[in-house]
Amino acid sequence: MVRPAGGVAPSLPIRGQSMLNQTRQVLPLLCAWLATPVLADVECPRADRADWMPESHFRQQMKNQGVQITKFRITPGNCYEIYGFDVNGEKVEIYYNPVDATPVAEVATAHVAKP
């Protein structure tokens, strides 16, 4: 094979793999990428930050329910978002209203941990 200037070969199918196999490898990644904007649009009711439950109280409330938080963030839609594990050890990704800690959206979980 003749390489173009710069030493980079044109993109060709990998030897031994059919185009179908390559599609099977790429399709799940493409689907996940396309779904990302949909998941990011969760909105919580607008409220003054002074009315929000303090993060420390929210974390303690989740801990008391047996929820282990591995990642916590405030979303652009004004929600508390947690990643972690519920009392049964199942992965969770849940959006909560920051005022009263009620679940707003459930993304990746078997059930929602309620305050």
N, C-alpha and C positions, 0 to 999 in steps of 0.2 A: 504494500500500500504506500502510495506517495503521500507524504505529509505536506500540508501547505506551510508557507513561511510562518514562523513562530512555533512550529512543532506541535500544533494542536490538530488532531484528526477530527474530521467531521463526525457528527453524532450518528452512529449506526447501531442496529440491534446488537445486543451482547451475544457473543457466540454461544450456541447451545440453548438459547432461550427464544421461544416463539414470540411474536408480537402479542399474542393472547396472554402469555405469562407476564410479559412486561406490563400490560394493561392491568392485570390483576394486582400487581404490586403498586402501581401508581394510583389506581382508582380510590382506595380507602383514604389515601393522603389528600387527594383532591376533594373528596366529600367532606372530610374534616375541615379543610381550609374554607370551603364554601359555607359551611354551617357556622363558622366562627362569628360573623357579623350578626347573625340572628340571635345568638346567645348573649351578645353584648348589649342588646337593646332593652334589658329589664329596667323598668322604671319603678321607683318607690314614690309614695306620696311626698310632695314637697312640704318640708317643715323647717322651722328655724333650728339651727344647730344647737341652740340652747335647750331645745326640747328633746334632743336625742338622748337615748340611754348611753351613759359613758361606756366606752369600749371595755373597760375593766369589768363593769357589771355584766355586760353582755357575755363576755368570755366566762365569767364565773357561773352565770346561768346555764350556759351550754355545758360546762364542766360538771355541774350538778346533775345534769341529765345524762351524763355518760358520753357526751360528744367530745372527741379529741380533735381540736383544731390544729391543722398543720399550716394553714395559710389564712390570713384574715386581711381584707382590704375594703375600702370604701369605693364603690363604683362611681363612674360618671353619672349614673342615674340615681345617685343618692341612696344606695342600698348598702347594708353590711353584707358582704359576700364571704362565705367560709368554704374552705376545702378541708377535708379531714375524714374522720371515721365515726360512725354512730356507735351506739351501745353494743350492737351486734358485730362490730368490726367491719361493716360494709362502708365502702367509700361514699362520701357525700360531697355535693357541691350545691349549696343552698343560698338564696338571696333572702335577706330579712329586712323588714321595715326597721329603721334605726330608732324610731320613737318607742315602739312597744315590743319589739323583737318577734313580731308575727311573721311567719314565712310568707314570702311574696312569690317566689318561683323556685322550683326544684329542677335541677339540671341532670344530675347524675347520682341518684340515690334510690333506695328501695322505699323509704318513707321519710317524712320530714320530722325533725326533732322540734317539738313545740315547747314554748316557754311555760 
